[in-house]
Amino acid sequence: MMKHVCLIFTPIDHTYRDAATHFSPPLGLVALENYIKQKLPNVKVSILDGSVVHSMDEILKFIDHHSPDIVAQSIQLISYENALTIAKYSKTNGAITVVGGHQATQLATEIVSRQEGIIDYVVVNDGEEAIVGLLTEKEPAHIPNLVFLNNGIVKKTKSHMVDLHLLPPIDYSNCDFAPYDSLLSQAQFDSSTKISRYLRIYSHKGCSNRGNSSACVFCGRADRGVRFKTPSQFWLDMENVITNCNADYVFDVGDDFLCIPKWLEQVALQKPKFSKQYQLGIFGRANRVTSEVAGYLKIIGVTDVVIGFESGDERVLELCGKKNTNVRTNAEAACCLFQNGIDICASYVLGLPGENEESLMATIDSAKEIAKIAERYLGRPPRELVANLIEPSPGSPVYKGILKSMPEKYSGKDILSLEELQRDYYRVYFGLETLHEYKRFRKILCAAAQEIHSLVGYADPQGWKNDEIVESIFN
């Protein structure tokens, strides 16, 4: 009988703002499907996207009707409780239940300990070989990157990083693009030309700032180091989504596209000819932007770069843990890119350790300066200036600080409230004990965010509740 695995991007708790740019099927699940079909072509793979296509009720009905052998979910802090609901329902239908992603990796022990009988396995880091191992019914102890409970004891199998050079190209051919194209058509997605299809790829995994450092204080990434695909793999992925899937906007979700100058140079040198125009968005670090780098980006076809500026205050930047950057570096990077006709999204995180009204004014001034530089070179505001509210993600330095200060509340826990975490973060790092103090400071942060967003026509901030930020990219 044909095996059936259901891969789910779990719906979030809509008390909080979801990313407005769910214009593409979930890349992580599509890439996992591609790997499964390469290794096990006779396995049925279903992808349920709880961000755009499927409601909780529809997901449960699908599981009830199709009875998949494995139900595997990609989870985050604000979707975990929904993930447990789905897992419980899946168990009643006889499925093996799996969760993965950065959140699951950071809390793997807590999840399997607390959710015995509901979550069978947590996949830590790369999930390709783990899911294939479960589908082929290997002994769990011999499957890499698994955490599970065995007779009340937490078992962890060997850690293994998949070789990106051996992965199949990104292939969206089994996806229905209609819901995503429809969402995109309703959005004021700020692009120099009208786009009709937005798809994602990844050229690499990991972030160089995570390495052996303590990382940015808010970062809950579970991986270490950076792994790149080859330049030829990058262009094969690009050709697949542009030529075969008709994408005219592509976003590379890798965190550090500019990490290896030689790789970037080779990508520029190996660029093939395309029969249609495209736009390409990437993530980059300000301290890596030079005129030479900007030249390579122009050749590659990069039209916009998302840069984490984090703050406009030097003291807050230093406390943040962002290495080798400062306010001047950020402004120079923006100027260099604008001069080369490349747009940016300047991303700030409000409420970082050491934040106060003076540092917030410095951040607002930084955003205003970036907007002025864009007007000078592009004749318009930058693509996006976004002010996020800090989220103390599990595994991040600030989460570890909260855990150390409040072990009775957080030690061993897997179900976490973002609102509670944010409030406790301000207790621990700012001494804001009363609800009045907390709400007052949060309103100050929100007002700063609104002022930053007023400088542009597009902003997609995260970390806030839906009723706090009135920004919308929809007509």
N, C-alpha and C positions, 0 to 999 in steps of 0.2 A: 504493500500500500504506500502511495506517495506521501512523504512527510510534508508537513505544512508548518511554517514558522510565520508568525505575525509580528511585525516590527512596528512599534507604536511611539510616536512623538506625543507624550502625554499632555493633555490640556492643563493649563495653569489655573490657579485660583484668580478669578478676574477681579478680585479686590484691587489687585496691582496692575500697573500698566504692562501690557505685553508689547513686544517689539512690533512696530507698525509695518515693518518691511518683510513680512512673511510672503514674499512674492515668488518664492521658489519652493518646490518640494524639499523636505528635510535632507540636506546633503549627507549627513552622517549615516542615515538609514539607507539612502540610495547607494552609497559606497559599500555598505555592508551587504546589501542585496547583490550588488555586482560581484562581490567576492564569493558569496554563497553560490551564486549561479555558475561561476567559473569552476568552483571545486565540486559542486553537487548539482549538476544541471537538471536533475529530475525532482529537485525539491521545489515545492510551491512556496513563494515568498509574497506576503501581502504587507503593504505599508499603509498604516492608518495615521494620518496627520491631524492631531488634535488641535493644532494651531489655526488651521484654515478650513479643512474639509470635513472633519468628523467631530461631532459632539460626543460627550461622555455617553449619552444614551445610545448613539449610533455605534460606538465602539463596543459597548456591552452586547448589543444585539448582534453585531458581527461575530463576536466570540461565541455567543449562544448558537448561532446558525451554522457556523463553519467549524467549530471545535478544533482550533489549531493545536498541534502537538506542543509547540513552544510559543509562549507570549513573552516577548522581550521589549522592555520599555527604556527609552532614553529620558532620564528625569532631571529635574532641577529643583531648587529650593521651593519654588512656589507651585510645583506640580506634584510633589511627593505624596501628599495625602490622596490626590486623585489616582496616583499610581497604585496605592495600596487598595483602593476600591476596585480597580481593574484587576489587580492580582488576585484578590479574594474571589472575585467572580470567575476568573480563569481557572482557579483551583477547583471550583465546583464543577467545571466542565472537563476536568482531568488533564489540564495543561501543565507543563513545566513552566515555572515563572522565573523571569530573569530581569534584572535592572542593570543599567550601565550609565556611563557619563561621568563627568568630574564630580558631581554631587555624590553619586553612588560610590565612586572610588574612594573619596575622602571619608565616607561614613560606612564603609563596607562591613566592618566588624559589628558596629552598632545595628546595622540593618538586619543582618542574618541572625543576630542574637535576639533582637526584639520582635522580629517578624517570622519566627519559626512557624512553618505550616502555611505561610502566605507567600514569602519570597524564598524560592529554592536556591538561587545563585545570584551573586553579585559579580559582574564582570568588571575588573579593574583595568583601567587604561585601554589598550587596543582590544576590540571585541571580535575581530575576524576569526581567529583560530578557536576562540572559546565557543562561539556559536556553532561553527562547523563541527567541533568536537562533540557538543551536545547532540547535534543532529545525527551524527554517526554513532551515537551511544557509546562513546569511549568511556572508560573508567574516569569519573570526575577527577580523581587524584592525578591523572596523567594529562589533564587538559590545562593549558597555561592560562594564567590571569583569572582564576576563579577564586572566590571566597564563598564558603558554604558551611553549614552546621552538620556535624556528624556525631550522633549520640551526645548532643549537648556541647560538643567541643568545636570551636571555630577552626576550620581548616583553610589554609591558604596555599594554593599551588604555585609553581614556579612562575616568576615574572618573565615575560617575553615581549619584546618590541617587534612588531611586524616590519619586515623589510619593504619599505615603500616602493622600491624599484621592481618588486615582483607583483604589485597590485594591478588589477585590470584598469583600463581607462574608465573615467566617470561616464556612465551611460544612463540617461533619463528616459530611454525609449519606452519603458513600461509605465511611465507616469502620465496621468491625465493633467494637462496644463491648464485646462479651462478655468478652474476655480482661482488659480494664481494669476492668470492673465486678466481675469475679471477684476480681481482685487487691485492689480496694478493699474488698470484703466480708470479706476475710481480715485486713485491717489494723486496728490500733487507732488509726485516724486521729482525732485528738482534736478532735471537733466537738461543739458544744452540742446538736445534734440529729443523728440518724443520717442519713447521706447515701448515696445509691445511685448517683449518677453525677457524676463530677468532670471538668470540661473546662476548657481554657485559651483565653484570648484575649490580644490585646495592644492597648493603647490608644496606645502610642508606642514608638519605638526610640531607644536612646541613653541616656546618663547625663550630667547637668549637671556632675558632678565630673570628667568626662573632658575636656570642652571643650578649652580650650587649656592646662589644667594638666598636671602630671606624673601625675595620677591617684592613686588608692590604690595602695600599693606592690605589691599582689598582683594588680592588675587587668590582665587581658589582652584587654580589649575592643578591638576594631579600629575601631569607629566613633567619630565625633566629633560633639559637639552632640546636641541632642534634637529629634525630630520627632514631632508628635502627630497622630493622627486627629482629626476633628471630633467634638464631643459627640454629634451625631446618628449618626455612624458607630459610636461606642462603644456606644450603646444598640441599634443594629441588630445588632451582634455579640452583645450580651447577649441580645436577643430570640431570635436564631437558636439559640444554645446552650441557652437555658432552655426556650423554647416548642417549638422544632422538634426539639431533641435531648434534651429531658427532663433537662437538667443541674440538680441542686439545689445544687451547689457549683461556683463559677467562680473561677479564679485568673487575674488579669491579670499577665502576666510582665514588663511594662514596668518598668524599674528605678527610675523616679522619678515615680510617679503624682501626687505633690503639687507637682511642679516649677512649674506655672503656675497661680497662684491664680484668675485669671479663667476659665481653662479648667475648673478644678474647680467653680467656682461655676455655670458654664453647664451642666455635666453634672448637677449637683444640680437646677437649675431645669428641665431638659428631661427629667427621669426620667418614663418612661411607666408606665402601670399594668400590673402582671403578675398573671396569674391564679393563680400559685403562688409560694410563698416560695422564696427562694434565699439562699445565703451567698456572699459575695464576699471574696476575699483579694487583697491588693495588696502591692507593695513601696513603702516610703516612707523619707524621710530625717528623722531626729529633729529637726533644726533647722528643719524646715518645719511641724512640728506645733504648732497653736494651738487654742484653744477654738473659733474660727470654722471652722477646717479640720475639726476633729472633728465639728462640726455638719453640715458638708457631707457628710462620710463617712457619717454616720448616715442622712441622706436618701438617698444613693446606694445604701445597703444593704451597705456594707463591714462585715464582721464581724471581720476580723483583718488586721493589718499586719505584714509582715516588715521589721524595721529592723536594719541593720548597725551594731551597737554596737561591734564589733571588739575593744575592750579596755576594762577598767575602770581603766586606769592612764593618767594625763594625759600622761606623757612618751612612752609608747608610742603613744598616739593622735596626738600631734604628729608623731612620726616616721613614722607610717602614711600620712600624706598625705590623710587625710579632713578636708576643709575645713569650717570653721564648726560644729564640734561638740566637745563635751567630755563628761565623765562626768555632770555636772549636767544638761546639755541632754538626754542620753539618758534620765535618770531622770524629768525633767519631761515629756518626750514620752510615756513609758510611763504616767505618772500621768494625764495629760490624756486619753489614749485609754481607759484603764481607767474613768475617771470617766464616760465617755460610753458605757460598755458595749461597747467595742471591744477585742478581744483583740490580743495581739502575739506574734510570734516574735522573740525577741531573739537575734541571731546574732553570735557572737564568732569571731575568728580567733586561734588560739594560735600562738606562735612568731614573732610579728612582730618586726621589728628592734628591738633594745633589750630584748627580753623576758628576764626573770629570775624567780626564785622569788618575789620581792617583788611584781613586777607581776602574776604569775599569781594571787597571793593577792588583789590588788586586783580582778582580774577575777572571781574567785569571789565576793568580797564584793559586787560590782556585781550579779551574777546573783542572789545571795541577796536583795538589796534589791528587785530587780524582782519576785521571787517574793512578797515580803512586801507590796508595793504591790498586786499582783494579788489576794492573799488579802483585803486590806482592802476593795477595791472590787468584786471579782467573787466573792469567797467561795471561791476555788480558785486553784491555780497558773496561770500563763500557759499559753497553748497550747503553746509550745515555747521552750526555752532550748537553743541548739545551739552546741557548741564545735567548730569546724572546725580542721583543721591547715593551715597556709599551704601553698599550691601556687604555686610560682614559674612562672606561666603565661607562655608565649612572648609577648613584647611588653610585659610588665609591667615596671615600674621595677626590681624585684629580679632579674628574668631578665636585664635589660640589664646589671645589676651583675655577675652571674655570668659573662655572656658577655665582659664587659670584663676580668674577672680571669682567666678560663680560656679564652681564644680558641682555643687549640690543641685543646680538647675540644669546644667548641660552635659555633665559627664555621662557617657553611655547612651545618650538620647539620639534618636534618629528622626523623630518628628519635630521640626523646628518651625517657628513662626517668624517670618521676615520682620513683621512689625515689632515683635518682642525682641528679636536680635538687634534691630536698629535702636530701640529704646535702651536696651542694656549696654549697647556700644557707647551711647552717650553718657550713661551712668559711669562706666568704667574709665573712659578716656577723657570725659569732660566734667565729671562730677555733677551731672544734672540729675539729681535724685527725685525731684518732684515732677508730676505729670505736667504741671503748669510751666516749669522751666523747659522741659523737653518740647512741649508743643510750641512755646514761644520761639525757641531756637529753630525748630523745624520750619516755622513760618518765615523766619528770616532767610533760611536757606532757599525756601520755595520762591520768595520774592526775588532773590538773586538769580535763580534759574529763569524766572519769567523775563527778567531784564536782558539776560543773555539771549534767550530765544527771540526776543523782540527785534534783534539785529538782523535776523534772517527770515526767510519765508518757510523754512523747513526745519523741524527738530523732532527727534524720536528718542526722548530721554527714558532712562530705566531707573528702577529703584523707588519710584514714587507710587502713591496710590492714585487710582483713576480720578478721584475727586480733587486732587491737589494741583495737577497740571492741566491747563485748558488747551494746550497745544494740540493740534490735529493736522495731519497731512492730507485729510480727506475734504473734498468739497462739501 
